Amino acid sequence: MSVHKLTFDVKSEDEMLQFGNALAKVCEPGCVVFLEGDLGVGKTTLVRGVLRALGHRGAVKSPTYTLVEQYDFDEKRIYHFDLYRLGSPEELEYMGGRDYFQANTISFIEWPMNAEGYLPEADLICMIKYQGMDERLVQVNASTTLGEQMLLAIKKHNGL
């Protein structure tokens, strides 16, 4: 049984953090997750949920100005990219973009369309949309076999 898409209604910041927690349980080293949605929709909150689930206790800020933040854990490294301010896709190449995507890393990439052609294929694409003041609709699409396995695991762990 394969799963290509899951949709979640997220009604608060806490629920977005919980979704990040669920995602952290299924992210395999080497995976790439694209995060798409308007400014302020909750992309960084989702990543904060992932990082907290993995044991990170410090601040998690959007890497809007630094472009990438690195978080080290025992057996893996998480990269959180925010490519909103990228002037051109080639800038990712100039900053050594290919070096970030290794077998022991997990990458969350906000605004991936700003580096089109310079990023690896996403395993998952999380599209977050406003549904009202505090509510969000999160649609997660699998683009690879690994992504399908991750979605199946999310579905199984959450009783969907």
C-alpha positions as a LaTeX table, in Angstrom:
\begin{tabular}{lrrr}
\hline
Residue & $x$ (\AA) & $y$ (\AA) & $z$ (\AA) \\
\hline
Met1 & 0.00 & 0.00 & 0.00 \\
Ser2 & 1.47 & 3.33 & $-0.98$ \\
Val3 & 0.43 & 6.78 & 0.19 \\
His4 & 1.04 & 9.78 & $-2.03$ \\
Lys5 & $-0.75$ & 12.52 & $-0.08$ \\
Leu6 & $-2.01$ & 13.27 & 3.41 \\
Thr7 & $-3.95$ & 16.32 & 4.56 \\
Phe8 & $-4.13$ & 17.66 & 8.11 \\
Asp9 & $-6.21$ & 20.43 & 9.68 \\
Val10 & $-3.99$ & 22.29 & 12.12 \\
Lys11 & $-5.94$ & 24.51 & 14.50 \\
Ser12 & $-3.16$ & 26.07 & 16.62 \\
Glu13 & 0.56 & 26.59 & 17.01 \\
Asp14 & 0.62 & 23.63 & 19.42 \\
Glu15 & $-0.93$ & 21.39 & 16.77 \\
Met16 & 1.70 & 22.54 & 14.23 \\
Leu17 & 4.40 & 21.62 & 16.76 \\
Gln18 & 2.71 & 18.23 & 17.21 \\
Phe19 & 2.72 & 17.71 & 13.45 \\
Gly20 & 6.45 & 18.52 & 13.47 \\
Asn21 & 6.86 & 15.93 & 16.21 \\
Ala22 & 5.11 & 13.32 & 14.04 \\
Leu23 & 7.31 & 14.25 & 11.10 \\
Ala24 & 10.47 & 13.94 & 13.21 \\
Lys25 & 9.60 & 10.32 & 13.99 \\
Val26 & 9.62 & 9.35 & 10.31 \\
Cys27 & 12.36 & 11.53 & 8.78 \\
Glu28 & 15.19 & 9.35 & 7.57 \\
Pro29 & 18.74 & 10.64 & 7.17 \\
Gly30 & 19.20 & 11.81 & 3.59 \\
Cys31 & 15.63 & 13.04 & 3.21 \\
Val32 & 14.68 & 16.43 & 1.83 \\
Val33 & 11.44 & 18.19 & 2.79 \\
Phe34 & 10.21 & 21.25 & 0.90 \\
Leu35 & 8.05 & 23.68 & 2.90 \\
Glu36 & 5.74 & 25.85 & 0.85 \\
Gly37 & 3.29 & 28.53 & 1.95 \\
Asp38 & 2.82 & 32.24 & 2.50 \\
Leu39 & 4.90 & 34.32 & 4.90 \\
Gly40 & 3.96 & 33.61 & 8.51 \\
Val41 & 1.92 & 30.49 & 7.74 \\
Gly42 & 3.91 & 28.24 & 10.11 \\
Lys43 & 6.81 & 26.72 & 8.17 \\
Thr44 & 9.38 & 27.54 & 10.87 \\
Thr45 & 6.96 & 26.44 & 13.60 \\
Leu46 & 6.76 & 23.04 & 11.90 \\
Val47 & 10.58 & 22.80 & 11.86 \\
Arg48 & 10.66 & 23.86 & 15.53 \\
Gly49 & 8.35 & 20.91 & 16.29 \\
Val50 & 10.72 & 18.55 & 14.47 \\
Leu51 & 13.77 & 19.88 & 16.31 \\
Arg52 & 12.12 & 19.78 & 19.74 \\
Ala53 & 11.01 & 16.19 & 19.12 \\
Leu54 & 14.66 & 15.32 & 18.43 \\
Gly55 & 15.78 & 16.94 & 21.70 \\
His56 & 16.78 & 20.48 & 20.71 \\
Arg57 & 16.05 & 22.86 & 23.59 \\
Gly58 & 17.43 & 26.15 & 22.27 \\
Ala59 & 15.78 & 28.79 & 20.13 \\
Val60 & 14.68 & 27.97 & 16.60 \\
Lys61 & 14.56 & 31.03 & 14.42 \\
Ser62 & 13.83 & 31.39 & 10.77 \\
Pro63 & 17.09 & 31.51 & 8.81 \\
Thr64 & 15.74 & 34.36 & 6.68 \\
Tyr65 & 19.01 & 36.31 & 6.79 \\
Thr66 & 21.52 & 33.49 & 7.30 \\
Leu67 & 19.80 & 31.30 & 4.65 \\
Val68 & 20.58 & 28.12 & 6.60 \\
Glu69 & 20.75 & 27.01 & 10.23 \\
Gln70 & 22.43 & 23.79 & 11.31 \\
Tyr71 & 21.36 & 21.57 & 14.21 \\
Asp72 & 23.54 & 18.63 & 15.23 \\
Phe73 & 22.23 & 15.46 & 16.88 \\
Asp74 & 23.98 & 12.18 & 17.72 \\
Glu75 & 23.54 & 10.41 & 14.41 \\
Lys76 & 22.25 & 13.11 & 12.10 \\
Arg77 & 22.41 & 16.75 & 11.20 \\
Ile78 & 19.36 & 18.88 & 10.41 \\
Tyr79 & 19.57 & 21.82 & 8.02 \\
His80 & 16.81 & 24.41 & 7.99 \\
Phe81 & 16.96 & 26.57 & 4.87 \\
Asp82 & 14.97 & 29.72 & 4.21 \\
Leu83 & 15.59 & 30.73 & 0.61 \\
Tyr84 & 13.13 & 33.64 & 0.56 \\
Arg85 & 15.90 & 36.23 & 0.17 \\
Leu86 & 17.93 & 34.28 & $-2.37$ \\
Gly87 & 18.60 & 36.67 & $-5.24$ \\
Ser88 & 19.03 & 33.93 & $-7.83$ \\
Pro89 & 19.15 & 30.13 & $-7.78$ \\
Glu90 & 22.88 & 30.24 & $-8.50$ \\
Glu91 & 23.52 & 31.83 & $-5.08$ \\
Leu92 & 22.83 & 28.44 & $-3.48$ \\
Glu93 & 25.62 & 26.99 & $-5.59$ \\
Tyr94 & 27.99 & 29.81 & $-4.61$ \\
Met95 & 27.43 & 29.12 & $-0.92$ \\
Gly96 & 28.28 & 25.43 & $-1.41$ \\
Gly97 & 24.69 & 24.24 & $-1.53$ \\
Arg98 & 25.50 & 20.75 & $-2.78$ \\
Asp99 & 27.66 & 20.11 & 0.29 \\
Tyr100 & 24.64 & 20.31 & 2.59 \\
Phe101 & 22.82 & 17.32 & 1.11 \\
Gln102 & 24.59 & 14.28 & 2.53 \\
Ala103 & 23.53 & 10.80 & 3.62 \\
Asn104 & 23.44 & 11.75 & 7.33 \\
Thr105 & 21.51 & 15.01 & 6.90 \\
Ile106 & 17.84 & 15.92 & 6.88 \\
Ser107 & 16.98 & 19.15 & 5.10 \\
Phe108 & 13.90 & 21.33 & 5.52 \\
Ile109 & 13.74 & 23.97 & 2.80 \\
Glu110 & 11.45 & 26.98 & 2.87 \\
Trp111 & 10.87 & 28.76 & $-0.47$ \\
Pro112 & 12.47 & 25.97 & $-2.56$ \\
Met113 & 11.22 & 27.53 & $-5.81$ \\
Asn114 & 13.83 & 30.28 & $-5.33$ \\
Ala115 & 16.61 & 27.71 & $-5.92$ \\
Glu116 & 14.93 & 25.67 & $-8.63$ \\
Gly117 & 17.46 & 23.55 & $-10.49$ \\
Tyr118 & 19.96 & 23.67 & $-7.62$ \\
Leu119 & 18.19 & 21.47 & $-5.09$ \\
Pro120 & 17.86 & 17.70 & $-4.89$ \\
Glu121 & 14.44 & 16.18 & $-5.41$ \\
Ala122 & 12.16 & 16.55 & $-2.40$ \\
Asp123 & 11.00 & 13.38 & $-0.70$ \\
Leu124 & 8.10 & 15.29 & 0.82 \\
Ile125 & 6.47 & 18.57 & $-0.11$ \\
Cys126 & 4.52 & 20.21 & 2.73 \\
Met127 & 2.12 & 22.88 & 1.50 \\
Ile128 & 0.69 & 24.98 & 4.30 \\
Lys129 & $-2.29$ & 27.26 & 3.67 \\
Tyr130 & $-4.27$ & 29.63 & 5.84 \\
Gln131 & $-7.73$ & 28.34 & 6.77 \\
Gly132 & $-8.65$ & 31.25 & 9.03 \\
Met133 & $-7.03$ & 33.20 & 11.83 \\
Asp134 & $-5.25$ & 30.33 & 13.58 \\
Glu135 & $-6.15$ & 27.36 & 11.41 \\
Arg136 & $-3.96$ & 25.89 & 8.70 \\
Leu137 & $-4.41$ & 23.19 & 6.12 \\
Val138 & $-1.25$ & 21.12 & 5.73 \\
Gln139 & $-1.05$ & 18.94 & 2.63 \\
Val140 & 1.93 & 16.60 & 2.47 \\
Asn141 & 2.80 & 15.05 & $-0.89$ \\
Ala142 & 5.32 & 12.26 & $-1.42$ \\
Ser143 & 7.64 & 12.67 & $-4.41$ \\
Thr144 & 9.84 & 9.62 & $-3.92$ \\
Thr145 & 9.62 & 6.08 & $-2.61$ \\
Leu146 & 11.22 & 7.27 & 0.63 \\
Gly147 & 8.58 & 10.00 & 0.85 \\
Glu148 & 5.81 & 7.42 & 0.40 \\
Gln149 & 7.33 & 5.31 & 3.19 \\
Met150 & 7.44 & 8.37 & 5.44 \\
Leu151 & 3.79 & 9.23 & 4.72 \\
Leu152 & 2.74 & 5.65 & 5.39 \\
Ala153 & 4.57 & 5.78 & 8.74 \\
Ile154 & 2.88 & 9.10 & 9.66 \\
Lys155 & $-0.49$ & 7.62 & 8.77 \\
Lys156 & 0.20 & 4.49 & 10.79 \\
His157 & 1.52 & 6.37 & 13.88 \\
Asn158 & $-1.41$ & 8.78 & 13.88 \\
Gly159 & $-4.13$ & 6.20 & 13.31 \\
Leu160 & $-5.24$ & 7.76 & 10.03 \\
\hline
\end{tabular}
